[in-house]
Amino acid sequence: MQILIIAQFNPRSVGQAEKRTAINDFILDNAVDIFCVTESWYPSGDEAKCADLAPPGYKTLSFPRSSRGGGIAFVVRDSLCPRLTTTTDFPFRHSSFELVHVSVALRQRCLQLFCLYRPPPNKQNQLTDSLFFQEFPDLLEHCNTVKGSLLVVGNFNIHVDAPTNPLAVRLSALLDVFGLDQAVTFPTHQRGHTLDLVLHRHDDDVLQSIDADYTLDQSDHYCVVSQLRLSCLPRPPVYV
């Protein structure tokens, strides 16, 4: 069985050409199938920079925020695109976080990939921790309705590395209720905290391995690379 490789990274804007080049090189060097970006900072309608994020053999799918900052994007291998659908339309409110659902029909089963970006609450955005914990269970309940292997990835901006952190305690308890595990056990931020998470069903062995990659040093976040036990189409050769 061929392994499906998913990487997630918060570059804190991909507006700079050097960041896009570094991401291009990383995707090709690591044979990544789906590269998830949080905080893309793409302005709506900037198709040129959006396309520039993808190396040869890949396509970019961008979901920018209507206002400044934020935004989610994916760089997807061409061979997966005909089998992939995306949506930002959900039967619940989620003003405290950005969310995109990617469904990939693979040979044996579907991959249901949810990418989430939770902005840090502050006076300017008027978001609160309480609002997040009111809305996030609706997402988890929705995840229980989708068939296939589930993966929820993204920047949650919760210090799950601190077991006594009240937000980490609440998040852990919530995941237990919905039968989910959080797989990231290493720092994903330069200050030593674990902010970028990978959630999966505890009774699903889809996740083969997960590691931090420190070579993509274009941000204060580290890249998280997951290898999934999912059979996908053979990868075509890439000529550089």
GINORQUI-V538481 format. One record per helix or strand. SS is the DSSP state (H for helix, E for strand). FROM is the first residue (numbers start at 1). TO is the last residue. Records with the same first field share a line. If there is no record, write none. Layout:
# GINORQUI-V538481
SS = FROM-TO ; FROM-TO
This chain:
# GINORQUI-V538481
E = 4-10 ; 34-38 ; 58-63 ; 72-77 ; 84-87 ; 98-105 ; 110-117 ; 149-155 ; 180-182 ; 189-189 ; 196-201 ; 207-213 ; 221-221 ; 223-228
H = 17-29 ; 47-52 ; 78-81 ; 129-143 ; 166-177
